[in-house]
Amino acid sequence: MLRRTLKIIILFFSITAFAQENYTISGYVQDESSGENLIGVSIYDKENYKGTASNQYGFYSLTLEEGSYEIIYSFIGYKSISKTLKLNKNIRLNISLINDAILTDEVIVTGERLDKNVTSSDMSQSKIEVNNIKQLPVILGEVDIMKAAQLLPGIQSGGEGNSGLYVRGGGPDQNLILLDEAVVYNAAHLFGFFSVFNADAIKDINIIKGGMPAEYGGRLSSVLDITMKDGNNKKYEADGGIGLLSSRLTIQGPVQKNKSSFIVSGRRTYIDVLSKPFMPKDNAFNGSGYYFYDLTTKINYRISDKDRLYLSGYFGRDVFSFANSDNDIGIEIPWGNATTSIRWNHLFNDKLFMNTSLIFSDYRFEFNISQQDFELKIFSGINDWNTKVDFLYQPNQRHTVKF
């Protein structure tokens, strides 16, 4: 009995001694020209195709056995990078990818594997590229994210001029719409004609049409998860446009080069301003009108390679007013959203990533009417305060644990 026990102990230590150690390659992937974190970059070993993908904040973690590897960093629209590494310890490696513009007349038709819907764990998910949205035909010069989403399979519009999403029979109020993790309750301007999202400030759009992950809570229809741009931390940029209905302007740049950046994007209609000179002052309806505006802003700061802070906000309003001086009637109906989110990313080690969020959402709707000595004000609103801590643990290339 003693001899058998000794053999088992010797065999155990022999196996342990000859077992290969596992080491981890981790870091962040960003755009070389702007410093924007890239979401969904493929990182894999060229020989055996073991790999992973960068998360919402550009972080990746890949665990492999000890040895020499050729690691490929690949993302659509960017030049792939190959790194030859001797993996005998944990390696922290931040990567910057360069835009790869290909000018060609060739048309390539690609398709998905027939078994993709059963081999992938991401059910009913669709990602929309913002650059592709900007190439779609637009109404009155307004690029609209919600209109683009209505073109996807399983999603319908409520008719022309309606920005609501009807996903597989569900109603617009059954969708969860998030902007940098903050809930947006009314995602439409001009009584549903345009969405509140300015495409110039949006980086990533993820639509989940079924089987929503537990991290989003419960929704009957779908989840629309929108991520704002971080801002260019290399140089200052300005982008804008003039449309028939509204104009927009986006400014971004570094606060401290390669360390922190900001982006501010604003939009406003100006029909009410242009029509004033043509409205006689003695007209009974002088003072009537409609306009909307929104402001999107974000600032981020890289404290260290393990800690990053993000502060983002949105503020938008629609204001409809009606005046009749003959009857001394004045009506004003303002409504809109305001959101703020503060997030802290922390990297405990090469495999454990944490995001802590403090989120505020506010929606207000008012109805104000006055006539001579009579005045009526009706107010309705929703205020949400939310805090949460999310962990992402990647023990190896085959498993990802969220909690």
C-alpha positions in Angstrom: 0.0 0.0 0.0 2.8 2.3 0.9 4.7 1.5 -2.3 1.6 2.3 -4.4 1.1 5.6 -2.6 4.7 6.5 -3.3 4.3 5.7 -7.0 1.3 7.9 -7.2 3.1 10.8 -5.5 6.1 10.4 -7.8 3.9 10.3 -10.9 2.0 13.4 -9.8 5.2 15.5 -9.3 6.6 14.2 -12.6 3.5 15.3 -14.5 3.6 18.7 -12.7 7.3 19.2 -13.5 6.9 18.5 -17.2 3.5 20.4 -17.6 3.8 23.5 -19.6 3.2 26.8 -18.0 0.5 29.1 -19.4 1.2 32.8 -19.9 -1.0 35.8 -20.9 -0.7 38.5 -23.6 -2.9 41.5 -22.8 -3.3 45.2 -23.6 -5.3 47.7 -25.5 -5.9 48.2 -29.2 -6.4 51.7 -30.6 -6.4 53.7 -33.9 -3.0 55.0 -34.8 -4.3 58.3 -36.1 -6.8 59.3 -33.5 -6.1 57.1 -30.4 -9.7 55.8 -30.3 -10.0 52.4 -28.7 -11.1 49.8 -31.2 -13.9 47.3 -30.4 -14.0 43.8 -31.7 -10.4 43.5 -33.0 -9.4 39.9 -33.7 -6.2 38.8 -31.9 -5.1 35.2 -32.7 -2.2 32.8 -33.0 -1.5 32.3 -36.8 -0.5 28.7 -36.4 -3.5 27.2 -34.5 -6.0 30.1 -34.8 -6.5 30.3 -31.0 -7.6 33.8 -30.3 -9.9 36.4 -28.7 -11.4 39.9 -29.5 -11.0 43.3 -27.8 -13.9 44.4 -25.6 -16.0 47.6 -25.5 -13.0 49.5 -24.1 -10.4 48.0 -26.5 -8.9 45.6 -23.9 -7.9 42.1 -24.8 -6.5 39.1 -23.0 -5.1 35.9 -24.6 -3.7 33.0 -22.6 -1.5 30.4 -24.4 1.0 27.8 -23.4 4.7 28.6 -23.1 6.4 28.8 -26.5 7.0 31.0 -29.6 4.0 32.4 -31.4 3.1 34.7 -34.3 0.2 36.8 -33.1 -2.0 38.6 -35.6 -4.0 41.7 -34.9 -6.7 42.1 -37.5 -9.7 44.5 -37.9 -11.8 45.5 -41.0 -10.6 48.7 -42.6 -7.1 48.5 -40.9 -3.8 47.0 -41.8 -3.2 43.7 -39.9 -0.2 43.6 -37.6 1.9 40.5 -36.9 4.0 40.2 -33.7 6.5 37.4 -33.1 6.6 36.7 -29.4 8.5 34.3 -27.2 6.0 33.6 -24.5 7.9 32.7 -21.3 6.2 35.3 -19.1 3.1 37.5 -19.0 3.3 40.3 -21.6 1.6 43.6 -21.7 1.4 44.8 -25.3 -0.6 47.8 -26.5 -1.2 47.9 -30.3 -2.0 50.8 -32.7 -3.6 49.9 -36.0 -3.2 52.0 -39.2 -6.1 52.7 -41.5 -6.0 50.8 -44.7 -7.8 52.4 -47.6 -8.1 50.2 -50.7 -9.1 51.9 -53.9 -10.4 49.3 -56.4 -13.1 48.7 -58.9 -13.4 45.1 -57.9 -16.6 43.9 -56.2 -16.3 41.1 -53.7 -19.3 39.2 -52.5 -18.9 37.4 -49.2 -21.2 35.2 -47.2 -21.4 33.7 -43.7 -20.9 30.1 -42.9 -24.1 28.1 -42.8 -23.4 26.9 -39.3 -22.5 30.3 -37.9 -25.9 30.7 -36.2 -25.3 27.5 -34.2 -21.6 27.8 -33.5 -21.6 31.3 -32.2 -22.9 32.2 -28.7 -23.8 35.8 -29.9 -27.4 35.2 -30.9 -29.5 37.8 -32.9 -26.8 40.4 -32.7 -26.0 43.0 -35.4 -23.3 45.6 -35.6 -23.8 48.7 -37.7 -20.7 50.6 -39.0 -21.2 54.4 -38.6 -19.2 55.0 -41.9 -21.8 52.8 -43.7 -24.7 54.7 -42.2 -23.2 58.0 -43.5 -23.2 56.5 -47.1 -27.0 55.9 -47.0 -29.4 58.3 -48.7 -30.6 60.8 -46.0 -33.7 63.0 -45.6 -33.1 66.7 -45.5 -29.4 66.2 -44.9 -29.8 64.3 -41.6 -27.9 61.1 -41.0 -30.1 58.9 -38.9 -29.0 55.9 -36.9 -32.5 54.7 -36.1 -33.5 54.8 -39.8 -30.5 52.7 -40.7 -31.4 50.1 -38.0 -34.9 49.8 -39.6 -33.2 48.3 -42.6 -32.0 45.2 -40.7 -33.8 41.9 -40.9 -36.4 41.5 -38.2 -36.8 45.2 -37.7 -39.6 47.3 -39.1 -40.6 51.0 -39.0 -44.0 52.3 -37.9 -44.3 54.0 -41.3 -42.7 56.9 -43.1 -41.4 59.6 -40.7 -41.3 57.3 -37.7 -38.0 56.6 -36.1 -39.3 53.9 -33.7 -38.1 50.3 -33.9 -40.6 47.5 -34.1 -38.5 44.4 -33.5 -40.2 41.1 -34.4 -43.6 42.3 -33.3 -42.6 44.3 -30.3 -43.4 48.0 -29.7 -41.0 51.0 -29.6 -41.4 51.2 -25.8 -40.2 47.6 -25.4 -36.7 48.4 -26.6 -33.8 49.3 -24.3 -31.8 52.1 -25.8 -28.4 52.9 -24.2 -26.0 55.7 -24.9 -22.7 55.0 -23.1 -24.7 52.7 -20.7 -27.2 55.5 -19.8 -30.9 54.8 -20.7 -32.4 57.1 -23.3 -36.2 57.0 -22.9 -37.4 59.1 -25.9 -35.0 58.6 -28.8 -36.7 60.9 -31.3 -36.8 64.5 -32.4 -39.6 66.3 -34.4 -42.4 64.0 -33.1 -40.6 60.9 -34.2 -39.2 62.1 -37.5 -35.5 62.1 -36.5 -33.5 60.3 -33.8 -31.6 62.1 -31.1 -28.3 60.5 -31.9 -25.7 62.6 -33.8 -23.8 60.1 -36.0 -20.7 62.3 -35.9 -20.2 61.5 -32.2 -21.0 57.7 -32.4 -18.3 55.0 -32.6 -20.1 51.7 -32.3 -23.7 50.4 -32.5 -24.7 47.0 -31.4 -28.3 45.7 -31.8 -29.5 42.6 -30.0 -32.8 41.4 -31.3 -33.3 38.4 -29.1 -31.7 36.4 -26.2 -30.5 39.6 -24.5 -27.5 38.9 -22.1 -28.2 39.2 -18.4 -26.0 42.3 -18.1 -28.8 44.4 -19.8 -31.6 43.4 -17.4 -34.9 42.4 -18.9 -36.5 43.8 -22.1 -39.3 42.3 -24.2 -38.1 43.3 -27.6 -34.5 44.4 -28.2 -31.4 46.2 -27.0 -29.7 49.1 -28.9 -26.3 49.6 -27.3 -24.6 52.8 -28.6 -21.0 53.8 -27.7 -19.8 57.3 -28.2 -16.4 58.3 -29.6 -13.6 59.0 -27.1 -12.2 61.9 -29.0 -8.9 62.2 -30.9 -6.0 62.3 -28.5 -3.4 63.0 -31.3 -4.7 66.2 -32.9 -7.6 68.6 -33.1 -10.4 68.0 -35.6 -13.6 69.8 -36.5 -16.4 68.2 -38.5 -19.9 69.5 -39.4 -22.6 69.8 -41.9 -25.4 72.1 -43.0 -28.7 70.6 -43.9 -32.1 71.9 -44.9 -33.5 71.3 -41.5 -30.6 71.6 -39.1 -26.8 72.1 -38.9 -24.3 70.3 -36.8 -20.7 70.8 -35.5 -18.3 68.3 -33.9 -15.0 69.3 -32.3 -12.5 66.9 -30.8 -8.9 66.8 -29.7 -6.4 66.1 -27.0 -6.5 67.7 -23.5 -3.1 66.2 -22.8 -1.7 64.5 -25.9 -1.8 60.7 -25.8 -3.2 60.8 -22.3 -6.7 62.4 -22.4 -9.1 63.7 -25.0 -12.5 65.3 -25.5 -15.3 65.5 -28.0 -18.2 67.9 -28.2 -20.9 67.6 -30.8 -23.9 69.9 -31.1 -26.9 70.1 -33.5 -29.8 72.6 -33.8 -32.6 73.4 -36.2 -32.8 77.0 -37.4 -36.1 77.2 -39.2 -37.6 79.2 -36.3 -34.7 81.7 -36.6 -34.9 82.1 -40.4 -38.6 82.5 -40.4 -38.7 85.4 -37.9 -37.8 88.2 -40.4 -40.7 87.0 -42.6 -43.3 86.9 -39.9 -45.1 90.3 -39.5 -45.0 91.6 -35.9 -48.7 92.3 -36.0 -49.5 88.7 -37.1 -51.8 87.0 -34.5 -49.6 83.9 -34.6 -46.3 85.6 -34.2 -44.3 83.7 -31.6 -45.4 80.2 -32.8 -42.8 77.8 -33.9 -40.8 74.6 -33.3 -37.1 73.8 -32.9 -34.9 71.1 -31.4 -31.3 70.9 -30.3 -28.9 68.4 -28.7 -25.4 68.4 -27.2 -23.3 65.3 -26.9 -20.0 65.5 -25.0 -17.3 63.1 -23.7 -14.0 63.4 -22.0 -11.6 60.6 -21.0 -8.3 60.4 -19.1 -5.8 57.6 -19.0 -4.5 57.6 -15.4 -2.1 54.7 -16.0 -2.0 51.6 -18.1 -4.3 49.9 -15.6 -6.8 52.8 -14.9 -8.9 54.9 -17.2 -11.7 57.4 -16.5 -14.6 58.4 -18.8 -17.2 61.1 -18.4 -19.9 61.4 -21.0 -23.2 63.2 -21.3 -26.1 64.0 -23.5 -28.6 66.9 -23.4 -31.4 67.4 -25.9 -34.7 69.3 -26.1 -37.7 69.7 -28.4 -39.7 72.9 -28.0 -43.1 73.4 -29.7 -44.9 76.7 -29.1 -48.1 78.2 -30.3 -49.3 81.8 -29.8 -52.5 83.6 -30.7 -52.6 87.2 -29.7 -56.2 87.6 -30.8 -57.4 85.3 -28.1 -54.4 85.9 -25.8 -53.5 82.2 -25.9 -50.0 80.8 -25.4 -49.0 77.2 -25.5 -45.5 75.7 -24.9 -44.6 72.0 -25.0 -40.9 71.2 -24.2 -39.6 67.7 -23.8 -36.3 65.9 -23.9 -33.5 63.8 -22.4 -30.4 64.4 -20.3 -27.9 61.6 -19.4 -24.6 61.5 -17.6 -22.3 58.5 -17.1 -19.0 58.3 -15.2 -17.0 55.1 -15.7 -13.8 53.8 -14.3 -11.9 51.0 -16.0 -9.4 49.0 -13.8 -7.1 46.1 -14.8 -6.4 43.9 -11.8 -4.1 41.6 -13.8 -3.8 40.3 -17.4 -7.0 38.3 -17.1 -9.4 40.3 -14.9 -10.9 43.6 -16.2 -13.4 45.7 -14.2 -15.7 48.6 -15.1 -17.5 50.7 -12.5 -20.3 53.0 -13.7 -22.3 55.8 -12.1 -25.2 56.7 -14.4 -27.9 59.3 -14.4 -30.9 59.5 -16.8 -33.6 62.2 -16.9 -36.6 62.5 -19.2 -39.0 65.5 -19.0 -42.2 66.4 -20.7 -44.1 69.6 -20.0 -47.4 71.1 -21.2 -47.8 74.8 -20.4 -50.9 76.8 -21.5 -52.0 80.3 -20.5 -54.9 82.6 -21.4 -55.3 85.9 -19.8 -55.4 85.3 -16.1 -55.6 81.5 -16.5 -52.5 79.3 -16.4 -52.0 75.5 -16.5 -48.8 73.6 -16.2 -48.5 69.8 -16.5 -45.2 68.0 -15.8 -44.2 64.4 -16.3 -40.7 62.9 -15.9 -38.4 60.0 -15.1 -35.2 60.2 -13.0 -32.9 57.3 -12.8 -29.8 56.9 -10.7 -27.8 53.7 -11.3 -24.5 52.3 -10.2 -22.9 49.0 -11.2 -19.7 47.1 -11.2 -18.9 44.7 -14.1 -16.1 42.2 -14.2 -14.7 40.5 -17.3 -12.5 37.4 -16.6 -10.8 35.5 -19.4 -9.0 32.4 -18.0 -8.1 31.2 -21.5 -9.0 31.6 -25.1 -12.0 29.3 -24.9 -13.8 30.9 -22.0 -15.0 34.4 -21.1 -16.7 35.0 -17.7 -18.8 38.1 -17.0 -20.2 38.9 -13.6 
